[in-house]
Amino acid sequence: MKIAIPTNNGKLCQHFGHCEVFTFVDIDENKKEILDKKEFTPPTHVPGILPPWVAEKGATIVLAGGMGERAQGLFEAQGIKVLVGCPPETPEKLVTDYLQNTLVTGVNTCDH
């Protein structure tokens, strides 16, 4: 499993399309532990470019603060599950909470 998280300054960016980097975290699903973490600078943000880019990097899940409905649909069309309303925590904390089923999500901070 690979989880993608849009980040700024080492924490989740509340609007996925305006992040500095995407942090990709490789997971051992059986052991529920982090195997590796890499950061990649995303391509210049234009509508629809990020879902195929994230898919090319092998992610199957995106943890996001805010994401519009259209973008969520584009990710889902790439076979990527999207969780919105995630708090501005470090990727390690978000992934650990997700794996332990303790990730608390709130309101989607994007309304478009």
C-alpha positions in Angstrom: 0.0 0.0 0.0 1.2 3.5 -0.8 -0.4 6.6 0.7 0.0 10.1 -0.8 -0.3 13.2 1.4 0.0 16.8 0.1 2.4 18.6 2.5 3.8 22.0 3.3 6.5 22.4 5.9 6.3 18.8 6.9 2.6 18.7 7.7 -0.6 18.1 5.7 -1.5 21.0 3.5 -5.2 21.9 3.8 -5.7 22.3 0.0 -4.1 19.5 -1.9 -3.7 21.5 -5.1 -1.5 24.2 -3.4 1.0 22.0 -1.6 4.8 22.3 -1.9 5.3 18.5 -2.1 3.5 15.2 -2.0 4.8 12.8 0.6 4.4 9.2 -0.5 4.5 6.6 2.3 5.0 2.9 1.6 3.2 0.7 4.0 3.5 -3.0 5.0 -0.2 -3.7 5.3 0.3 -6.9 7.3 2.5 -5.4 9.9 0.8 -2.0 9.7 4.1 -0.2 9.6 5.8 2.5 7.5 8.5 1.1 5.2 9.6 4.2 3.4 8.7 7.8 2.8 9.6 10.0 -0.2 8.7 13.5 -1.2 8.1 14.6 -4.8 7.4 18.1 -6.1 4.1 17.9 -8.0 3.6 19.3 -11.5 2.3 22.8 -11.8 -1.3 22.7 -10.7 -3.9 22.7 -13.4 -7.3 21.0 -13.0 -7.0 17.2 -13.6 -3.2 16.9 -13.6 -2.6 15.5 -10.1 -4.8 12.3 -10.1 -2.8 10.6 -12.9 0.5 11.8 -11.5 -0.3 10.4 -8.1 -1.4 7.2 -9.7 1.8 6.9 -11.7 3.7 7.1 -8.3 1.8 4.1 -7.2 -0.5 5.6 -4.5 -3.8 3.9 -3.7 -4.9 6.3 -1.0 -4.8 10.1 -0.6 -5.2 11.7 2.8 -6.2 15.3 2.3 -7.5 18.3 4.2 -9.7 19.7 1.5 -10.5 18.6 -2.0 -13.3 19.5 -4.4 -15.9 16.9 -5.5 -14.6 16.9 -9.1 -11.1 16.2 -8.0 -12.2 13.4 -5.7 -14.0 11.9 -8.6 -10.9 12.1 -10.8 -8.8 10.4 -8.1 -11.4 7.7 -7.7 -11.4 7.1 -11.5 -7.7 6.4 -11.2 -8.5 3.7 -8.5 -7.3 6.0 -5.6 -9.4 6.2 -2.4 -9.6 9.8 -1.0 -10.1 10.7 2.6 -10.8 14.4 3.2 -11.0 16.5 6.4 -7.7 15.2 7.7 -5.9 17.4 10.3 -2.7 19.3 9.6 -0.4 16.7 11.1 2.9 15.0 9.9 2.6 12.3 7.3 3.9 9.8 9.8 1.2 10.7 12.4 -1.6 10.6 9.7 -0.5 7.2 8.3 -0.1 5.7 11.8 -3.5 6.9 12.8 -5.0 5.6 9.5 -3.4 2.2 10.0 -4.7 2.0 13.6 -8.2 3.1 12.6 -7.9 6.1 14.8 -7.6 8.9 12.1 -10.2 11.5 12.9 -11.5 13.4 9.9 -13.5 16.6 10.0 -15.0 19.0 7.5 -13.7 19.1 3.9 -12.0 22.4 3.8 -12.6 22.8 0.0 -16.0 23.8 -1.4 -15.3 23.6 -5.1 
